[in-house]
Amino acid sequence: MDAADPKAELETRDGEAVLNLQGDWSIKGDVPDAAAIAEQVRAASARRLSFASDDLGKWDSCLLIFLLGLERDLAGETAAKDDEEPKPQTPAIEIDKRGLPEGVRSLIALAEAVPEREGARGTTEKLGLVARIGKGASEAAAGGREMLAFVGQVTLAFFAWTRGRARFRYSDLFQFIQEAGVEALPIVSLISFLVGLILAFVGAVQLEQFGAEIYVANLVGVAMVREMGAMMTGIVMAGRTGAAYAAQLGSMKVNQEIDALTTMGISPLEFLVLPRMLALATMMPLLALYSDLVGILGGATVSVAMLGMSGQTYYNQTAYAVTLPMLFGGIFKASVYGVLVALAGCLRGMQSGKSSSAVGEATTQAVVTSIVAIISACGVFAVVFYVLEI
């Protein structure tokens, strides 16, 4: 063994143990086991432990870890494992740290000055199946209550805005309208055109077997206006705008900007959440109408190029199949989807923790929550519209 390797030699006399620290205590070296040293001290029936560091070379944090672990073991704090019988508490041994370097003593005092945070060691509690189910149900119920409280607070902020009492900047509202409207047109155009094209292609392949290719226009028009236009636009905005809302609010929470607004007596829900919700709820119907048009054009591309249908025939079939109740129903769905996306994004952003990883998690949760809410609402609307014969 090289002379620079860390050593800890124990000497005992008259009930006192002296631990001689030698060599360079580096994290790259083979550091002695603190638990083994503690056992040697107890085996020698020593009542006091002191240190000698005349031969100590370079040292880093591994020396501090060794000394803190040794102090913990000699204090009788070693706990038994879950599958072991409880061990009797051993008497503590007095530790004299005056023989340690001054820097080591200062760092140990600093480490002991701050109590260890609960759960800092990352131990995980093993729960049974029933306990895990109960814990999940309890967390789900708490999340549901928090979501309902958030929706209620946003509703109150909306009513305050209708009375002219909401405090936010209209320049922010116009900025959010631009971001959720004009700047979203390219991605909405691409997705809607492809969806209309795919619907027309799949419908054409099947309807050709019966010589009913003309009804491709009916299929694409009804599907886009009733369901796909609003739903696909909502999903696109969930991944684009809802995630952005969560990231923005989460970053504000990390930088304590939301706490600053609260300190100044400004409601974060009115100043941050309300303009975002108004912007998305306003622009979603317009984006859905635009999506319907682009999707129908995508279907027309397939019908004209693949089936040889004239543009006039395609237009006539679409106008015959699509009714005003369908159109207004799709617009109403788009408005609801916009509110759901804005609420999910803002809720997850306000729930974000105060770290960069928490902001990423909040963004992911915002997208997932938005898509689940949109699909669930789409199912409810399908049943309601069927009952109303729309």
N, C-alpha and C positions, 0 to 999 in steps of 0.2 A: 504494500500500500504506500503510495506517495505521501510525503510529509505534509503536502497541501490538502490532503483529503480530510474532511471533517471528522473529528473524534470527540468523544465525551467520556472521560475516564473518571470513575467514581472512587473516592477515598472516604472511609468512615473511621471516626475515632471519638470515643466518649459521647455517644449519642448524637453526634453531629456529622453530617455528610457534606463533602465538598466535591462539586462537579467541575472538573477541569476541562474547559473548552479549548480545543486545539484545531489548527488547520484553517482552511478557507471553507466557510459555510456557504456554499452556492447551491442553487436549485439544480445544477447539473451534477452535483456530487451525490454520493451515497450517504444520506443523512441518517444518523442513528435513530432508533425507534424510541419515542418519548415514553410509550407505555412500558417498554422493557426497562428503561432507566428507573421509572417510578416503582416497578416491582423490586428492583434491586435496592432502592432506598428503603422500602417497607421491609424487605427481608432483613436488612441490617438493623431494624428497629430504631432508625434515626428519627429524632424529634424535630430536627432543624436541617435545612438544606441551604448551603451557600454556594457561590460560584467563584471560579478563578478563570480569568480571561487573559493572563499574561501572554499565553501562546496562541491566542486567537488571531487569525489573519483577516482576510476579507470576509465580509458577510453580507447577506441580502435578506429578503423576506422569509426564506426558509428557516433561518435562525429564530425569528420571531414566532413562526408557526410552531417550531419545536418547543420553545420556552412556554408558550401559552398552553400547548397540549400537555406539557409536563406539569404545569401549575394546576390545570384542570384535573389531571389524574391524581395528583397528590392532595387535592382538596376533597377527594372522595365523591366526585360528581359523575363518575362513570356509571351510566345507566345500563340495566340489563335489557337484552333484546326481547321482542314480543314472545318468542317461543322458549325463553329461559325463565327460571325461577328468580324472583327478586333477590338481589344480593344485599347483604347487610351493609349499612353505611359505615365506611372506614373513617377513622379519625383523620383530621386534616393535619398536615405537616407544615410547620412554619418555614417560609421561604424568604431568604435574605438576598436581595437583588443588588446589593451595593458592589459586589464584585463584577458586575456586568458593565460594559462600556456605557458611557452616558447617553449616546444615541439610542442604544437598545432600550435602556430604561425609559427614555422619553417616549419612544414609539409604543412600548407596552402600556405605559400610563395613558397615552392617547387612545389606544385600542380599548382599554378597560373603562375609559371615561364615558363612552357611549354604549348604552345597553344594547344587546343583540335584538334585532327586530324579530318579532314573532313570525315563524315560517321562513326565516332567512336561509336555513339549511336545506330547504327544498325537499323535506321529507313528505312522502305521499301516504295518505291514509288509505288502507285497503278496505273497501266497502263491499258488502255482499250485494247480490242481485236486487233484493228488495230495497236495500238502503240506496243503491244507485238510482233505482226507479223513483223512489221518494225524493231524493235530492234533485233529480231532473225535473220532476213535477213541481217541486217548490221553486226552483229557478225559473221555470216557465211561467208560473203564476206571478212571481215577482216581476219578470219582464213584461207580462201582460198588463199588470197594474201600472208600471212605469210608462208603457206605451199609451195607455188610456189617459193617464195624467198629462202626458205631452200633447196628445190630440186635444184635450180639453183646454189647455193653456193656449195652444195655437188658435183654437176657435175663439177664445176670448180676445186674443190679439186681433183676429180678423174683424170681429164686431167693433172693436175699438177703432180700427181703420175705417169702417163704414161710417162711424160717427166723427171721423176726422181727428181722432185723438192718438192714433198710433205714431210712434216716433221712429221714423227711418228716413233716409235720404232718397228722394225720387231719382237722383242720378244713379244710385245703386240699382234701383228697379229697372231703369232703362238699360243699364249695362247687362243685367241678368237677362232681360228680354232679348237683347242682341245675341248673347251667348247661347241661349236656349232656342233661338229662332233662326236667324239668318246663318249663323255659323254652323248650325246643325244640318243645313240643307244638303251639303254634299253626301254625308253618310246616309241620311234618310233617302236620298235619291237612289243611291247605289243599292241599298238593301231592298227598297220597295220595287225597283225595276227587276231585280233578280227574283224576288218572291213572285211577282206577276208573271214573269217568264217561266218560272218553274211550274206554277199552277197551270198555265196554259199548255205547257209541254206534256205534263202528266195527264191532264184532261184530254188532250188531243189523242194521245196514244190509246186511251181507253174508249173514247167516243168514236174513233175511226172504225172500230169493230162493228158498230151499229149504223154507220153512215150518218152520225149526228154531230159532225164536226162543228156545225154552226153554233151549237150550244156551248162551245168553249168560251165565247164572249159572255154568255150568261154566268157560267161558272166563275170566271175571273172577276167579273163586275160585282156579283153578289158576295163572293168571298172577301174581296178587298174592302168593300164598303161596310159590310156588316162586322167582320172580325179582324182580318189580317192587317188592314191599314192601321187601325188604332193600336192593335196589340203589338205589331212589329215596331211601330214608332215608339211605343212605351218601353219596350225592351231595349231598343237602341238608346233612348234617353236615360234609361236606368244605368246602363254601362258607361254612358258618356257624361251626363249632367248630374245624375244622382250620386255617382262616385265622386265627382268633383266637389259637390256640396259637402259630402262627408269629409273629404280631405281638407277642404278649406276650414271648416269649423273645427276639425280635430287639430289642425295646426294652430289655429287661434287659441285653442284650449291649452296646447303645449306652451305657447308663448304668453299665457295668462292674459290675453286680450279680452276674453269673455269675462274673467274676474274683474278686469278694469272697468268694463261697461257696467257690471253690477255695482261696483263701488261708486260709480258716478250717478247711480240711480236710473240708468237706462236699461230697459228690459232687453236681454239678448234675443228673446223670441220675437219681439217687435222689430228690433234693429237688424237682425241677421236672418231669422227664419222666414218672417212674413214676406219680405220682398222676393225671396227665392221661390216661395210657394206661389205667389201671385204671378210671377213671371212664367213659371212652367205651366201653371194651370191656364194661363192666357194663350200661350203659344202652342200647346199640344193640340187643340182642335184644328188650328191652321196647318200644323205639320201633318195631322192625320188626313185632312182634305188633300194636301199636296201628295201625300203617300198614296192615297186612293187613285189619284190621277196618274202618277208615275207607274203604279202597278198595273193599271188598265192599259197604259201604253206598252208596258212589257208584254202583256198578253196579246196585244194587237201585233206586236213584232213577230211573235211565233205564229199567230193565225195567218198573217199576210205572207210571211216568208215560207212557212212550212205547209200550210193548208191551202194556200192560194185564195184565201178569202179577201174580198175587197174591203177597203177601209170603211166605206159607207155601210156595208152590211154589218160589219163589226160594231159600228157606232149605233145602228138601229137596234141590234140585239141587246147591247148594253143598256141603252135608254129604256128599252121595254122591260128588262129584268130588274133594274135598280129603281126603287121607289123612294119617295121623300121620307117616309118613316124609317127606312133602312139608313138613309143618309144622316138624318138627325140622330138616330140611335148610335151610329158610329161616332158622331161628333161628341155626344154625351159621354160615351165610353172613354174617348180620348181625354176629356176634361177630368174624369175621375182618375184615370191612369196617371195624368200629370200630377194631381194632388198626392196620390199614393207615392209616386217616385220622389217628390219633393219632401214629403213627410219622412219617408224611410231614410233618405240621405241626410236630412237635417237631424233626425233622431239619433242615428248612429254617430254622426259627428259630435253632437252634444254629449253622448255617452262615452266618447273616446277617452282613453287614459292619457296621461301626460308624458308620453314617450313616442319616439318615432315608430317603433314597432306597433304600438297601440293605434296610431293613425292608419297604418296599413291594414290592421285587422278591422278597424271601423269602416274603411273603404270597401273591403271585401264583404262585410256584413251588410252594408248599405245596398250593394248590387244584389246579393242573394235575397234580402228582404223585399226589395222592390220587385224582382221577378216573381217571387212567390206570391206577393200581393196582387200583381197584375194577372197572373194565371188564375188565382182564386176568384178575383173579381170577374174575370171573363167567364168562368163557369157559372157564377151567380147570375150574370147578365143573360147568359144563354137560356137558363131556366125561366127567368122573369120575362124575357122577350118572347119566349115560346108561349107562355101563358097569355101574354098580351097580344099574341098573334102579329108581332111586328116582323 
